[in-house]
Amino acid sequence: MSLTAGVVAVQGDVEEHAAAIERAAKTHGHDVTVHEIRESGIVPDCDLLAMPGGESTTISRLLHSEGIAPEIVDHVAAGKPLLATCAGLIVASSDPNDDRVEELGLLDVTVERNAFGRQKDSFEAPLAVDGLADDEPYPAVFIRAPAIEDVGGGTGDGTVEVLASWDGRPVAVKQGPVVGTAFHPELTPDSRIHGLAFFENSDAGLPDIADPA
């Protein structure tokens, strides 16, 4: 079947996410049209959505000033999948640990910004991620990456599932149709995280997902 995807394009690796979505869709037998989202009115037509990294305060400000933020909240409330990566995870959280970020409250987690160091401390790590299509470690790229300090706390719907941890800290989680990662899955040719978030997440409500045409 043909799906409509959106990549929030106010900041971050937009083209890389779009390419990863296309690869994952092809792997799972779907056609997909990807739109870059810089203004309101596009998200409601999307079956799936990615929110890239960048600078969380800037992303938050632009999402609200452009009227995109409530559309993302409605997207998730409708059961449609969202993949939020790095700064996107911070914005999607219930507690970003930063008063400058107007969070979306889509993942019931508390995050720590730059938990693994600054730009010069970027690294790649082989992660064991629950739910991937095979058992091969995922080559996760961490750049000024946050980490999850606390899971749960009474906000949001459903239970937060920790999918992967590094150095004793959760770095990938799932709550309902939302998957959040502290790393950048778009910066590797391995599209399994996008596949997990959009096509293998049993809580994500893509139309007729079990019967691709």
Contacts in CASP RR format, 6 or more apart in sequence:
PFRMAT RR
TARGET T0000
AUTHOR 0000-0000-0000
METHOD contacts of the structure
MODEL  1
MSLTAGVVAVQGDVEEHAAAIERAAKTHGHDVTVHEIRESGIVPDCDLLA
MPGGESTTISRLLHSEGIAPEIVDHVAAGKPLLATCAGLIVASSDPNDDR
VEELGLLDVTVERNAFGRQKDSFEAPLAVDGLADDEPYPAVFIRAPAIED
VGGGTGDGTVEVLASWDGRPVAVKQGPVVGTAFHPELTPDSRIHGLAFFE
NSDAGLPDIADPA
1 30 0 8 1.000
1 31 0 8 1.000
1 207 0 8 1.000
1 208 0 8 1.000
1 211 0 8 1.000
1 212 0 8 1.000
1 213 0 8 1.000
2 30 0 8 1.000
2 31 0 8 1.000
2 32 0 8 1.000
2 33 0 8 1.000
2 213 0 8 1.000
3 25 0 8 1.000
3 30 0 8 1.000
3 31 0 8 1.000
3 32 0 8 1.000
3 33 0 8 1.000
3 47 0 8 1.000
3 48 0 8 1.000
3 206 0 8 1.000
4 32 0 8 1.000
4 33 0 8 1.000
4 35 0 8 1.000
4 45 0 8 1.000
4 46 0 8 1.000
4 47 0 8 1.000
4 48 0 8 1.000
5 18 0 8 1.000
5 21 0 8 1.000
5 25 0 8 1.000
5 32 0 8 1.000
5 33 0 8 1.000
5 34 0 8 1.000
5 35 0 8 1.000
5 46 0 8 1.000
5 47 0 8 1.000
5 48 0 8 1.000
5 49 0 8 1.000
5 50 0 8 1.000
5 198 0 8 1.000
6 21 0 8 1.000
6 34 0 8 1.000
6 35 0 8 1.000
6 36 0 8 1.000
6 37 0 8 1.000
6 42 0 8 1.000
6 43 0 8 1.000
6 46 0 8 1.000
6 48 0 8 1.000
6 49 0 8 1.000
6 50 0 8 1.000
7 14 0 8 1.000
7 17 0 8 1.000
7 18 0 8 1.000
7 21 0 8 1.000
7 34 0 8 1.000
7 35 0 8 1.000
7 36 0 8 1.000
7 37 0 8 1.000
7 49 0 8 1.000
7 50 0 8 1.000
7 52 0 8 1.000
8 37 0 8 1.000
8 49 0 8 1.000
8 50 0 8 1.000
8 51 0 8 1.000
8 52 0 8 1.000
8 59 0 8 1.000
8 63 0 8 1.000
8 68 0 8 1.000
8 72 0 8 1.000
9 36 0 8 1.000
9 37 0 8 1.000
9 38 0 8 1.000
10 37 0 8 1.000
10 38 0 8 1.000
10 58 0 8 1.000
10 59 0 8 1.000
10 62 0 8 1.000
10 63 0 8 1.000
10 66 0 8 1.000
10 68 0 8 1.000
11 52 0 8 1.000
11 53 0 8 1.000
11 54 0 8 1.000
11 55 0 8 1.000
11 58 0 8 1.000
11 59 0 8 1.000
11 62 0 8 1.000
11 87 0 8 1.000
12 52 0 8 1.000
12 53 0 8 1.000
12 54 0 8 1.000
12 87 0 8 1.000
13 52 0 8 1.000
13 53 0 8 1.000
13 184 0 8 1.000
13 186 0 8 1.000
13 187 0 8 1.000
14 36 0 8 1.000
14 52 0 8 1.000
16 186 0 8 1.000
16 187 0 8 1.000
17 50 0 8 1.000
17 52 0 8 1.000
17 85 0 8 1.000
17 186 0 8 1.000
17 194 0 8 1.000
18 34 0 8 1.000
18 36 0 8 1.000
19 186 0 8 1.000
20 185 0 8 1.000
20 186 0 8 1.000
20 191 0 8 1.000
20 193 0 8 1.000
20 194 0 8 1.000
21 32 0 8 1.000
21 34 0 8 1.000
21 48 0 8 1.000
21 50 0 8 1.000
21 191 0 8 1.000
21 194 0 8 1.000
21 198 0 8 1.000
22 32 0 8 1.000
22 34 0 8 1.000
23 189 0 8 1.000
23 191 0 8 1.000
23 194 0 8 1.000
24 191 0 8 1.000
24 192 0 8 1.000
24 194 0 8 1.000
24 195 0 8 1.000
24 198 0 8 1.000
24 199 0 8 1.000
25 31 0 8 1.000
25 32 0 8 1.000
25 198 0 8 1.000
25 199 0 8 1.000
27 191 0 8 1.000
27 195 0 8 1.000
27 199 0 8 1.000
28 195 0 8 1.000
28 199 0 8 1.000
28 200 0 8 1.000
28 212 0 8 1.000
29 212 0 8 1.000
30 199 0 8 1.000
30 212 0 8 1.000
35 42 0 8 1.000
35 46 0 8 1.000
37 43 0 8 1.000
37 46 0 8 1.000
37 49 0 8 1.000
37 68 0 8 1.000
38 66 0 8 1.000
39 66 0 8 1.000
39 67 0 8 1.000
39 68 0 8 1.000
40 66 0 8 1.000
40 67 0 8 1.000
40 68 0 8 1.000
40 71 0 8 1.000
41 71 0 8 1.000
43 49 0 8 1.000
43 68 0 8 1.000
43 71 0 8 1.000
43 72 0 8 1.000
43 74 0 8 1.000
43 75 0 8 1.000
44 71 0 8 1.000
44 74 0 8 1.000
44 75 0 8 1.000
46 75 0 8 1.000
46 80 0 8 1.000
47 80 0 8 1.000
47 206 0 8 1.000
47 207 0 8 1.000
48 80 0 8 1.000
48 81 0 8 1.000
48 82 0 8 1.000
48 83 0 8 1.000
48 197 0 8 1.000
48 198 0 8 1.000
48 204 0 8 1.000
48 206 0 8 1.000
49 72 0 8 1.000
49 75 0 8 1.000
49 80 0 8 1.000
49 81 0 8 1.000
49 82 0 8 1.000
49 83 0 8 1.000
50 82 0 8 1.000
50 83 0 8 1.000
50 84 0 8 1.000
50 85 0 8 1.000
50 186 0 8 1.000
50 194 0 8 1.000
51 59 0 8 1.000
51 72 0 8 1.000
51 82 0 8 1.000
51 83 0 8 1.000
51 84 0 8 1.000
51 85 0 8 1.000
51 88 0 8 1.000
51 91 0 8 1.000
51 92 0 8 1.000
52 85 0 8 1.000
52 86 0 8 1.000
52 87 0 8 1.000
52 88 0 8 1.000
52 186 0 8 1.000
53 59 0 8 1.000
53 85 0 8 1.000
53 86 0 8 1.000
53 87 0 8 1.000
53 88 0 8 1.000
53 184 0 8 1.000
54 86 0 8 1.000
54 87 0 8 1.000
54 88 0 8 1.000
55 87 0 8 1.000
56 87 0 8 1.000
56 88 0 8 1.000
56 90 0 8 1.000
56 91 0 8 1.000
56 96 0 8 1.000
56 98 0 8 1.000
56 101 0 8 1.000
56 113 0 8 1.000
57 98 0 8 1.000
57 100 0 8 1.000
57 101 0 8 1.000
59 87 0 8 1.000
59 88 0 8 1.000
59 91 0 8 1.000
60 69 0 8 1.000
60 91 0 8 1.000
60 100 0 8 1.000
60 101 0 8 1.000
60 102 0 8 1.000
60 103 0 8 1.000
61 102 0 8 1.000
62 68 0 8 1.000
63 69 0 8 1.000
63 72 0 8 1.000
63 91 0 8 1.000
63 104 0 8 1.000
64 102 0 8 1.000
69 102 0 8 1.000
69 104 0 8 1.000
72 82 0 8 1.000
72 104 0 8 1.000
72 106 0 8 1.000
73 104 0 8 1.000
73 105 0 8 1.000
73 106 0 8 1.000
75 82 0 8 1.000
76 82 0 8 1.000
76 106 0 8 1.000
76 177 0 8 1.000
76 178 0 8 1.000
79 176 0 8 1.000
79 177 0 8 1.000
79 203 0 8 1.000
79 204 0 8 1.000
79 205 0 8 1.000
80 177 0 8 1.000
80 204 0 8 1.000
80 205 0 8 1.000
80 206 0 8 1.000
81 177 0 8 1.000
81 178 0 8 1.000
81 179 0 8 1.000
81 197 0 8 1.000
81 198 0 8 1.000
81 201 0 8 1.000
81 204 0 8 1.000
81 205 0 8 1.000
81 206 0 8 1.000
82 92 0 8 1.000
82 106 0 8 1.000
82 177 0 8 1.000
82 178 0 8 1.000
82 179 0 8 1.000
82 197 0 8 1.000
83 178 0 8 1.000
83 179 0 8 1.000
83 180 0 8 1.000
83 181 0 8 1.000
83 185 0 8 1.000
83 193 0 8 1.000
83 194 0 8 1.000
83 197 0 8 1.000
83 198 0 8 1.000
84 91 0 8 1.000
84 92 0 8 1.000
84 106 0 8 1.000
84 107 0 8 1.000
84 178 0 8 1.000
84 179 0 8 1.000
84 180 0 8 1.000
84 181 0 8 1.000
85 180 0 8 1.000
85 181 0 8 1.000
85 183 0 8 1.000
85 184 0 8 1.000
85 185 0 8 1.000
85 186 0 8 1.000
86 143 0 8 1.000
86 144 0 8 1.000
86 145 0 8 1.000
86 146 0 8 1.000
86 181 0 8 1.000
86 182 0 8 1.000
86 183 0 8 1.000
86 184 0 8 1.000
87 146 0 8 1.000
88 180 0 8 1.000
89 107 0 8 1.000
89 111 0 8 1.000
89 146 0 8 1.000
89 180 0 8 1.000
89 181 0 8 1.000
89 182 0 8 1.000
90 96 0 8 1.000
90 98 0 8 1.000
90 101 0 8 1.000
90 103 0 8 1.000
90 111 0 8 1.000
90 113 0 8 1.000
90 146 0 8 1.000
91 101 0 8 1.000
91 103 0 8 1.000
91 104 0 8 1.000
92 103 0 8 1.000
92 104 0 8 1.000
92 105 0 8 1.000
92 106 0 8 1.000
92 107 0 8 1.000
92 178 0 8 1.000
92 180 0 8 1.000
93 103 0 8 1.000
93 104 0 8 1.000
93 105 0 8 1.000
93 106 0 8 1.000
93 107 0 8 1.000
93 109 0 8 1.000
93 110 0 8 1.000
93 111 0 8 1.000
94 103 0 8 1.000
94 105 0 8 1.000
94 106 0 8 1.000
94 107 0 8 1.000
94 108 0 8 1.000
94 109 0 8 1.000
94 110 0 8 1.000
94 152 0 8 1.000
94 153 0 8 1.000
94 154 0 8 1.000
94 155 0 8 1.000
94 156 0 8 1.000
95 103 0 8 1.000
95 109 0 8 1.000
95 110 0 8 1.000
95 111 0 8 1.000
95 150 0 8 1.000
96 103 0 8 1.000
96 111 0 8 1.000
96 113 0 8 1.000
97 110 0 8 1.000
97 111 0 8 1.000
97 112 0 8 1.000
97 113 0 8 1.000
97 149 0 8 1.000
98 113 0 8 1.000
105 155 0 8 1.000
105 156 0 8 1.000
106 156 0 8 1.000
106 175 0 8 1.000
106 178 0 8 1.000
107 160 0 8 1.000
107 173 0 8 1.000
107 175 0 8 1.000
107 178 0 8 1.000
107 180 0 8 1.000
108 151 0 8 1.000
108 152 0 8 1.000
108 153 0 8 1.000
108 154 0 8 1.000
108 155 0 8 1.000
108 156 0 8 1.000
108 158 0 8 1.000
108 160 0 8 1.000
108 175 0 8 1.000
109 148 0 8 1.000
109 149 0 8 1.000
109 150 0 8 1.000
109 151 0 8 1.000
109 152 0 8 1.000
109 160 0 8 1.000
109 170 0 8 1.000
109 173 0 8 1.000
110 148 0 8 1.000
110 149 0 8 1.000
110 150 0 8 1.000
111 146 0 8 1.000
111 147 0 8 1.000
111 148 0 8 1.000
111 149 0 8 1.000
111 182 0 8 1.000
112 146 0 8 1.000
112 147 0 8 1.000
112 148 0 8 1.000
112 149 0 8 1.000
113 146 0 8 1.000
114 144 0 8 1.000
114 145 0 8 1.000
114 146 0 8 1.000
115 145 0 8 1.000
115 146 0 8 1.000
115 147 0 8 1.000
115 169 0 8 1.000
115 182 0 8 1.000
116 123 0 8 1.000
116 142 0 8 1.000
116 144 0 8 1.000
116 145 0 8 1.000
116 147 0 8 1.000
116 166 0 8 1.000
116 167 0 8 1.000
116 182 0 8 1.000
117 144 0 8 1.000
117 145 0 8 1.000
118 144 0 8 1.000
119 143 0 8 1.000
119 144 0 8 1.000
122 141 0 8 1.000
122 142 0 8 1.000
122 143 0 8 1.000
122 144 0 8 1.000
123 142 0 8 1.000
124 139 0 8 1.000
124 140 0 8 1.000
124 141 0 8 1.000
124 142 0 8 1.000
125 139 0 8 1.000
125 140 0 8 1.000
125 142 0 8 1.000
125 166 0 8 1.000
125 183 0 8 1.000
126 137 0 8 1.000
126 138 0 8 1.000
126 139 0 8 1.000
126 140 0 8 1.000
127 137 0 8 1.000
127 138 0 8 1.000
127 139 0 8 1.000
127 140 0 8 1.000
127 164 0 8 1.000
127 166 0 8 1.000
127 171 0 8 1.000
127 172 0 8 1.000
127 183 0 8 1.000
128 135 0 8 1.000
128 137 0 8 1.000
128 138 0 8 1.000
128 164 0 8 1.000
129 138 0 8 1.000
129 163 0 8 1.000
129 164 0 8 1.000
129 172 0 8 1.000
129 192 0 8 1.000
129 193 0 8 1.000
129 196 0 8 1.000
130 161 0 8 1.000
130 162 0 8 1.000
130 163 0 8 1.000
130 164 0 8 1.000
131 163 0 8 1.000
131 196 0 8 1.000
131 200 0 8 1.000
132 138 0 8 1.000
132 192 0 8 1.000
132 193 0 8 1.000
132 196 0 8 1.000
133 192 0 8 1.000
133 195 0 8 1.000
133 196 0 8 1.000
133 200 0 8 1.000
134 192 0 8 1.000
138 164 0 8 1.000
138 185 0 8 1.000
138 190 0 8 1.000
138 192 0 8 1.000
138 193 0 8 1.000
139 188 0 8 1.000
139 190 0 8 1.000
140 164 0 8 1.000
140 166 0 8 1.000
140 171 0 8 1.000
140 181 0 8 1.000
140 183 0 8 1.000
140 184 0 8 1.000
140 185 0 8 1.000
140 188 0 8 1.000
141 183 0 8 1.000
141 184 0 8 1.000
141 185 0 8 1.000
141 187 0 8 1.000
141 188 0 8 1.000
142 166 0 8 1.000
142 171 0 8 1.000
142 182 0 8 1.000
142 183 0 8 1.000
142 184 0 8 1.000
143 183 0 8 1.000
143 184 0 8 1.000
143 187 0 8 1.000
145 171 0 8 1.000
145 182 0 8 1.000
145 183 0 8 1.000
146 182 0 8 1.000
147 166 0 8 1.000
147 169 0 8 1.000
147 170 0 8 1.000
147 171 0 8 1.000
147 182 0 8 1.000
148 162 0 8 1.000
148 169 0 8 1.000
148 170 0 8 1.000
148 171 0 8 1.000
148 173 0 8 1.000
148 182 0 8 1.000
149 169 0 8 1.000
151 160 0 8 1.000
151 162 0 8 1.000
151 170 0 8 1.000
151 173 0 8 1.000
152 160 0 8 1.000
156 175 0 8 1.000
157 175 0 8 1.000
157 176 0 8 1.000
158 175 0 8 1.000
158 176 0 8 1.000
159 175 0 8 1.000
160 173 0 8 1.000
160 174 0 8 1.000
160 175 0 8 1.000
161 173 0 8 1.000
161 174 0 8 1.000
161 175 0 8 1.000
162 170 0 8 1.000
162 172 0 8 1.000
162 173 0 8 1.000
163 172 0 8 1.000
163 173 0 8 1.000
163 174 0 8 1.000
163 179 0 8 1.000
163 196 0 8 1.000
164 170 0 8 1.000
164 171 0 8 1.000
164 172 0 8 1.000
164 181 0 8 1.000
165 171 0 8 1.000
171 181 0 8 1.000
171 182 0 8 1.000
171 183 0 8 1.000
172 179 0 8 1.000
172 180 0 8 1.000
172 181 0 8 1.000
172 182 0 8 1.000
172 183 0 8 1.000
172 193 0 8 1.000
173 179 0 8 1.000
173 180 0 8 1.000
174 180 0 8 1.000
174 201 0 8 1.000
174 203 0 8 1.000
176 201 0 8 1.000
176 203 0 8 1.000
176 204 0 8 1.000
177 201 0 8 1.000
177 203 0 8 1.000
177 204 0 8 1.000
177 205 0 8 1.000
179 193 0 8 1.000
179 196 0 8 1.000
179 197 0 8 1.000
179 201 0 8 1.000
180 197 0 8 1.000
181 193 0 8 1.000
185 191 0 8 1.000
185 193 0 8 1.000
185 194 0 8 1.000
186 194 0 8 1.000
197 204 0 8 1.000
198 204 0 8 1.000
198 206 0 8 1.000
199 206 0 8 1.000
199 209 0 8 1.000
END
